[in-house]
Amino acid sequence: MEIKKRDSNLELYRIITMLLIIAHHYVGNSGLLSEQAVYSAPLSFRSVFLLLFGAWGKTGINCFVLITGYFMCQSRITARKFVKLLGEVIFYRVVVYLIFSLSGYTSFSISSFILMFIPVTKIEHNFTACFLVFYLCIPFLNVLIHHLTEKQHIRLICLSAFLYIILGTMHKAAMNYVSWFVVLFFIASYLRMYPKPCFSNGKLWALLTLGSMAAAAISVIIGAKLGVMGNRQMHYYFVSDSNTLLAVMAGISSFMLFKNLRIPCSRFINTAAASTFGVLCIHAGGDTMRQWLWHDLLNNIGFYASPYLPLHAFGCVLGIFIVCTIIDMLRIRFVEIPFFNVFDRHWMKIEAWYAATENKLFGKIGISDK
């Protein structure tokens, strides 16, 4: 049977999303926002450039999860898919830690090394850990959404939107990423399961994307000015986290825009998109990586006063994406593929043993599938 090739519209969107996240880290993880000039002269070219350049990271998170929800609401999570995701996370955690330890950049300890094999230590705002937990929840979320009527699905989205988006924007209500990813899953699955004529209106979503991004950009500039006047950090108020209003609007509208684009299957785009999660795992792999990458290697703060700041910013983001993509492609070729050659030969036996053991245990305590 011929395998249907995936169109490249959402794969291109995945790449753009990761570039936005790297740009956000360029500003947010490098100490650039702590530069006093950003607040004393918020409308200067450098300040406006940096604030806008780094404003889209939380929106990017929404985009990334919406893609996952859109595809996975009609798909089945298998052990192979999860092992692939988990293996990628652990591989980079361990390798990055060993590289920094063996090079003498940071000290080595057995306890810290063991922790590298435990990707989920807390459920809060760590994207990678929360995404792994969310991924495990998808099979149960699929049972829920496929047993809801369309009206119930809409009501669930409205309730979730009020709790997370409205309260999250107005009162900065506390939330964790796992539960927020579930809300995004409800939205993405509705868009997939209940197509409407307006969902396919490319012009409409282009206008909404431009409008929401313009509103977000204006809010950043106005917030920076008001923050100076009130001695508060308000520049990212409406895009400060993934559940804030403008970050959600920009994420959903841009997702729908790219969903409606007609880009035929491109091997180049799809190959690069397959490594976007790896790009995230590498360049955002802990505080040590952030210190080395943004402070020591790229010297972002040192370029703050340089006339080449924009060139440095765009060059660093593109360079990080390219280098990390190449690294991840090598990992896939020399680590992931050989691993799954072995995994695929033995998994059916392991799965059968696990199913028999689980059924036996559940049978003893009276738990059934009914």
Helices and strands as residue ranges (DSSP letters): H 9-28, G 32-34, H 36-40, H 45-53, H 57-72, H 79-102, H 110-115, H 127-145, H 150-161, I 162-166, H 167-170, H 177-193, G 197-200, H 202-230, G 237-239, H 245-259, H 267-273, H 276-283, H 287-290, I 291-297, G 301-303, H 309-331, I 332-336, H 337-364
